Amino acid sequence: MKRLIVNSLGQIREADITFGDLTVFVGEQASGKSILLQLVKLILDVGDITQTLKKNGYDWHEKAVNFLSLYFGEGMEGIWDNATTKITVDDEDFDLDKVFSKKGRKKEERLFLIPAHRAMALKDGWPRTFTDYAIGDPYVVKQFSEHLRQLLETSLGSGKGDIFPQTGRMNKTLRDVIGESIFGGGKVKLDRSGLRKRIVLEVAGNQLPFMVWSTGQREFVPLLMGLYLLIPADGNRKKNNLKWVVIEEPEMGLHPKAISALLTVFLELMNRDYKVIVSTHSSQVLELIWSIQYLVKAGAKPTQLMEVLDLKSNYFSRPLSETVFKKKFRTYYFSRLEKIVNVKDISTLDAENPDEAVSDWGGLTAFSTRVSEVVSEAMWRADL
């Protein structure tokens, strides 16, 4: 899938998305970003989704409205109107009824989605099963939890070593920046002392249960385990048939220094040839893209990207920077006017563009720009 055109889906009136190696969605809450991300997964993985639902005992009785409720969540069945909704994928129409009429579709997941509600995936320090959720909870949250449960019940939770940091899982450069910025030198471990296994955070010899972690740590640990699935420990570059990665609001609860560590992770996923889509409210993500685009435009050396990310030059960071300089980036702003959303391409991130949607990066820099203007004027008047 290279291009996706959406008309009249939920609050989204119109969207024309051309995907890059890293595609970023920005916009206010309730502007349709999650809906569009779930739509991308539905298009790529509809066969896997329908089989997974059936395997877990769900039945939509061959009615599209029931399926929409099971997939997008309770109350969301009205976002798709057969009379007005039109989805075009690479010049071909995507129609739910036609999808359901196809038999024998191969079960093959191609997109891995890490949802914004990822902290819900852990209950008392252990991943919830698919069927532990309410029927009306979104499919992507259930499936993400199930992936984590399977990971912990097999390779990750079968040993006695640390869950993080763990030699052989992720490059040491990534482990170091994550360990320092998010866990403060602490370790994520598997506690097997009770009647049920659980994930704990060990700090200065004390084992802290899930609910006393910081908000950022509770949000990040499920994301970390998702990254373990995407970056295999067996030496393979990618996981099975997965080609796409979606990460919703990766910055939740994190300090800017920790967000910088995540930016390096995004680049590593791109380096492994995943197509990455990120939805965010953090200007740091766009600052990274802006810096890469302008470093390339200025004919800078890829090693200067390491300075942006505060990475030491080594066998990991040098080829990573060189590869990233060859990648393509796209940014889209979900512009909401009352109950209607139009999606605008702001990929240039040009601060001199007369269109404020572009120059203010979808509103992410609007406040800092206004503060600068007000303070500058106040200082100018004070000097008069």
Backbone hydrogen bonds, N-H to C=O, Kabsch-Sander energy under -0.5 kcal/mol:
donor,donor_aa,acceptor,acceptor_aa,energy
4,L,17,I,-2.8
5,I,88,T,-2.7
6,V,15,A,-3.0
7,N,86,K,-2.1
8,S,13,R,-1.5
9,L,12,I,-2.2
10,G,8,S,-0.5
10,G,79,I,-2.6
12,I,9,L,-2.2
13,R,11,Q,-0.7
13,R,341,V,-2.9
14,E,341,V,-1.1
15,A,6,V,-2.2
17,I,4,L,-3.2
18,T,16,D,-0.5
19,F,2,K,-2.2
19,F,17,I,-0.6
21,D,328,K,-1.7
22,L,328,K,-1.7
23,T,276,V,-2.8
24,V,330,R,-2.7
25,F,278,V,-2.8
26,V,332,Y,-2.6
27,G,280,T,-0.5
28,E,334,F,-0.6
31,S,28,E,-0.9
36,L,32,G,-2.2
37,L,33,K,-2.2
38,Q,34,S,-2.5
39,L,35,I,-2.0
40,V,36,L,-2.2
41,K,37,L,-1.8
42,L,38,Q,-2.4
43,I,39,L,-2.6
44,L,40,V,-2.0
45,D,41,K,-2.8
46,V,42,L,-0.8
49,I,45,D,-2.8
50,T,46,V,-2.5
51,Q,47,G,-1.8
52,T,48,D,-2.2
53,L,49,I,-2.4
54,K,50,T,-2.1
55,K,51,Q,-2.4
56,N,52,T,-1.4
57,G,54,K,-1.7
58,Y,53,L,-2.7
63,K,60,W,-2.0
64,A,62,E,-0.5
67,F,63,K,-2.0
68,L,64,A,-2.6
69,S,65,V,-1.4
70,L,66,N,-2.0
71,Y,67,F,-2.6
72,F,68,L,-2.2
73,G,68,L,-0.8
73,G,69,S,-0.8
74,E,136,G,-2.8
76,M,73,G,-2.1
79,I,76,M,-1.9
80,W,77,E,-0.7
81,D,8,S,-0.6
81,D,79,I,-0.6
82,N,80,W,-0.6
84,T,81,D,-1.0
85,T,81,D,-3.5
86,K,7,N,-2.2
88,T,5,I,-2.7
89,V,92,E,-3.6
90,D,3,R,-2.2
90,D,88,T,-0.6
92,E,89,V,-1.6
94,F,87,I,-2.9
95,D,93,D,-0.6
99,V,95,D,-1.9
100,F,96,L,-2.4
101,S,97,D,-1.3
102,K,98,K,-0.6
102,K,99,V,-1.0
108,E,106,K,-1.0
112,F,244,W,-2.3
113,L,111,L,-0.6
114,I,112,F,-0.5
114,I,246,V,-3.3
118,R,115,P,-0.9
120,M,117,H,-1.5
121,A,118,R,-1.9
122,L,119,A,-1.2
123,K,121,A,-0.5
123,K,126,W,-3.1
124,D,122,L,-0.5
126,W,123,K,-0.7
128,R,121,A,-2.4
132,D,129,T,-1.2
133,Y,130,F,-0.9
137,D,134,A,-1.8
139,Y,71,Y,-2.4
141,V,138,P,-0.6
142,K,138,P,-1.5
143,Q,139,Y,-2.8
144,F,140,V,-1.9
145,S,141,V,-2.1
146,E,142,K,-2.2
147,H,143,Q,-2.3
148,L,144,F,-2.0
149,R,145,S,-2.5
150,Q,146,E,-2.4
151,L,147,H,-2.0
152,L,148,L,-2.5
153,E,149,R,-2.2
154,T,150,Q,-0.7
154,T,151,L,-0.6
156,L,151,L,-1.7
157,G,151,L,-0.8
158,S,154,T,-0.5
158,S,155,S,-0.6
159,G,155,S,-0.5
163,I,188,V,-2.4
164,F,188,V,-2.1
169,R,166,Q,-2.1
170,M,168,G,-0.7
175,R,171,N,-2.5
176,D,172,K,-2.7
177,V,173,T,-1.9
178,I,174,L,-2.3
179,G,175,R,-2.7
180,E,176,D,-2.1
181,S,177,V,-2.0
182,I,178,I,-2.4
183,F,178,I,-1.0
185,G,179,G,-2.0
186,G,183,F,-2.4
187,K,202,E,-2.2
188,V,164,F,-2.6
189,K,187,K,-0.6
189,K,200,V,-2.8
191,D,189,K,-0.6
191,D,198,R,-3.1
192,R,190,L,-0.7
198,R,191,D,-1.6
199,I,125,G,-2.4
200,V,189,K,-2.4
201,L,208,L,-2.4
202,E,187,K,-3.5
202,E,200,V,-0.5
203,V,201,L,-0.6
203,V,206,N,-2.6
206,N,203,V,-2.1
208,L,201,L,-3.1
208,L,206,N,-0.7
212,V,209,P,-1.8
213,W,210,F,-1.5
216,G,253,G,-0.6
218,R,214,S,-2.3
219,E,215,T,-2.1
220,F,216,G,-2.2
221,V,217,Q,-2.4
223,L,219,E,-0.9
224,L,220,F,-3.2
225,M,221,V,-2.2
226,G,222,P,-1.8
227,L,223,L,-2.1
228,Y,224,L,-1.8
229,L,225,M,-1.4
230,L,226,G,-1.4
231,I,227,L,-2.4
235,G,232,P,-0.6
240,N,238,K,-0.7
242,L,239,K,-2.4
243,K,110,R,-3.0
244,W,110,R,-2.4
245,V,275,K,-2.8
246,V,112,F,-2.6
247,I,277,I,-2.5
248,E,114,I,-2.6
249,E,279,S,-1.9
252,M,249,E,-1.5
254,L,251,E,-2.4
258,A,255,H,-0.8
259,I,255,H,-2.1
260,S,256,P,-2.0
261,A,257,K,-1.3
262,L,258,A,-1.7
263,L,259,I,-1.8
264,T,260,S,-1.2
265,V,261,A,-1.2
266,F,262,L,-2.3
267,L,263,L,-1.9
268,E,264,T,-1.9
269,L,265,V,-2.2
270,M,266,F,-2.1
271,N,267,L,-2.4
272,R,268,E,-1.3
273,D,270,M,-2.1
274,Y,269,L,-2.1
275,K,243,K,-2.7
276,V,21,D,-2.8
276,V,274,Y,-0.6
277,I,245,V,-2.8
278,V,23,T,-2.6
279,S,247,I,-1.8
280,T,25,F,-2.3
285,V,282,S,-0.7
286,L,282,S,-0.7
287,E,283,S,-2.4
288,L,284,Q,-1.9
289,I,285,V,-1.8
290,W,286,L,-3.0
291,S,287,E,-2.3
292,I,288,L,-2.3
293,Q,289,I,-2.7
294,Y,290,W,-2.2
295,L,291,S,-2.3
296,V,292,I,-2.4
297,K,293,Q,-2.1
298,A,294,Y,-2.0
299,G,296,V,-1.4
300,A,295,L,-2.7
304,Q,301,K,-2.1
305,L,302,P,-1.9
306,M,302,P,-0.5
306,M,303,T,-0.8
307,E,303,T,-0.7
308,V,304,Q,-1.3
309,L,305,L,-1.9
310,D,306,M,-0.6
311,L,306,M,-2.9
314,N,312,K,-0.6
318,R,314,N,-2.1
320,L,316,F,-1.3
321,S,317,S,-2.3
322,E,318,R,-2.1
323,T,319,P,-2.3
324,V,320,L,-2.4
325,F,321,S,-1.7
326,K,323,T,-1.6
327,K,324,V,-1.7
330,R,22,L,-2.2
332,Y,24,V,-2.8
333,Y,344,K,-3.1
334,F,26,V,-3.0
334,F,332,Y,-0.5
335,S,333,Y,-1.2
335,S,342,N,-2.6
336,R,334,F,-0.6
337,L,335,S,-0.5
337,L,340,I,-3.2
338,E,336,R,-0.5
340,I,337,L,-2.0
341,V,11,Q,-2.5
342,N,335,S,-2.4
343,V,14,E,-2.3
344,K,333,Y,-2.9
344,K,342,N,-0.6
346,I,331,T,-2.3
346,I,344,K,-0.6
349,L,346,I,-1.6
351,A,349,L,-0.6
353,N,350,D,-1.5
356,E,354,P,-0.7
358,V,355,D,-1.2
359,S,355,D,-2.4
360,D,356,E,-2.6
361,W,358,V,-1.4
362,G,357,A,-2.8
364,L,360,D,-0.5
364,L,361,W,-1.2
365,T,360,D,-2.1
366,A,363,G,-0.5
369,T,365,T,-2.3
370,R,366,A,-2.3
371,V,367,F,-2.7
372,S,368,S,-2.2
373,E,369,T,-2.1
374,V,370,R,-2.6
375,V,371,V,-2.7
376,S,372,S,-2.3
377,E,373,E,-2.2
378,A,374,V,-2.3
379,M,375,V,-2.5
380,W,376,S,-2.2
381,R,377,E,-2.5
382,A,378,A,-1.9
383,D,379,M,-1.3
384,L,380,W,-0.7
384,L,381,R,-0.7
